[in-house]
Amino acid sequence: MISITAIIKSKQENIEEVKNLIQNLVTQTRKEEACVRYDLHTTDNVFIIWEEWKDQAGLDIHNNQPYLLDFIAKSEALTSAPIQVYKTIQIL
């Protein structure tokens, strides 16, 4: 199992637009065969996606999906910092 945490910081004036883009991303991603979990959390202007994937091959497929690439391209101008992505291993 592969765990990913993505942190997206919206500019204050773009919170709703970023939220809508992320909600579409979540909806599409949850349909992927290798997706075990794709949960969205938020506080203020920060959105956190907690992901779990069956394997690296499935994650590689996800990373090349048109809706993910579209999200990345559209969100660049709407965020206050680059998207942070952490690939982690559970220790407890």
C-alpha positions as CSV (number, residue, x, y, z in Angstrom):
1,M,0.0,0.0,0.0
2,I,1.2,3.5,-0.9
3,S,0.2,6.5,1.1
4,I,0.2,10.1,-0.3
5,T,-0.6,13.4,1.4
6,A,-1.1,16.4,-0.8
7,I,-1.4,19.9,0.6
8,I,-3.0,22.6,-1.5
9,K,-3.0,26.2,-0.3
10,S,-5.5,28.4,-2.1
11,K,-5.3,32.1,-2.4
12,Q,-8.0,33.6,-0.2
13,E,-9.9,35.0,-3.2
14,N,-9.9,31.6,-5.0
15,I,-11.1,29.3,-2.2
16,E,-14.4,28.3,-3.8
17,E,-12.9,27.8,-7.3
18,V,-10.1,25.6,-5.8
19,K,-12.6,23.7,-3.8
20,N,-14.7,22.9,-6.9
21,L,-11.6,21.8,-8.8
22,I,-10.5,19.5,-6.0
23,Q,-14.0,18.1,-5.6
24,N,-14.0,17.1,-9.3
25,L,-10.6,15.6,-8.9
26,V,-11.7,13.5,-5.9
27,T,-14.8,12.3,-7.7
28,Q,-12.9,11.2,-10.7
29,T,-10.0,9.6,-8.8
30,R,-12.2,7.5,-6.5
31,K,-13.3,5.7,-9.7
32,E,-9.8,4.4,-10.3
33,E,-9.2,0.7,-9.8
34,A,-6.0,1.2,-7.7
35,C,-7.5,3.9,-5.5
36,V,-8.1,2.6,-2.0
37,R,-8.8,6.0,-0.3
38,Y,-8.9,9.5,-1.6
39,D,-10.2,11.8,1.2
40,L,-10.4,15.5,1.2
41,H,-9.9,17.6,4.4
42,T,-9.9,21.4,4.7
43,T,-9.2,24.3,7.1
44,D,-9.5,27.9,6.1
45,N,-7.7,28.1,2.7
46,V,-5.8,24.8,3.0
47,F,-7.0,21.6,1.4
48,I,-5.4,18.2,2.3
49,I,-5.9,15.1,0.2
50,W,-5.0,11.8,2.0
51,E,-4.6,9.0,-0.5
52,E,-3.9,5.3,-0.4
53,W,-3.1,3.3,-3.5
54,K,-2.9,-0.5,-4.0
55,D,0.5,-0.3,-5.8
56,Q,2.9,1.9,-7.6
57,A,1.5,0.9,-11.0
58,G,-1.9,2.2,-10.1
59,L,-0.4,5.4,-8.7
60,D,1.6,5.9,-12.0
61,I,-1.7,5.5,-13.9
62,H,-3.3,8.1,-11.7
63,N,-0.5,10.6,-12.1
64,N,-1.1,10.6,-15.9
65,Q,-4.9,11.0,-15.8
66,P,-6.1,14.0,-17.8
67,Y,-8.3,15.2,-14.9
68,L,-5.2,15.3,-12.6
69,L,-3.1,17.0,-15.2
70,D,-5.9,19.5,-15.8
71,F,-6.3,20.2,-12.1
72,I,-2.6,20.8,-11.7
73,A,-2.5,23.2,-14.7
74,K,-5.7,25.1,-13.6
75,S,-4.7,25.3,-9.9
76,E,-1.3,26.9,-10.4
77,A,-2.7,30.4,-10.8
78,L,-5.2,29.9,-7.9
79,T,-2.8,28.7,-5.2
80,S,-0.6,30.7,-2.9
81,A,2.2,28.1,-2.9
82,P,3.3,25.1,-5.0
83,I,1.3,21.9,-4.2
84,Q,3.2,19.8,-1.6
85,V,3.1,16.1,-2.1
86,Y,4.5,13.6,0.4
87,K,4.8,9.9,-0.3
88,T,4.9,8.2,3.1
89,I,5.1,4.9,4.8
90,Q,3.0,4.0,7.8
91,I,5.1,3.2,10.9
92,L,2.4,2.5,13.5
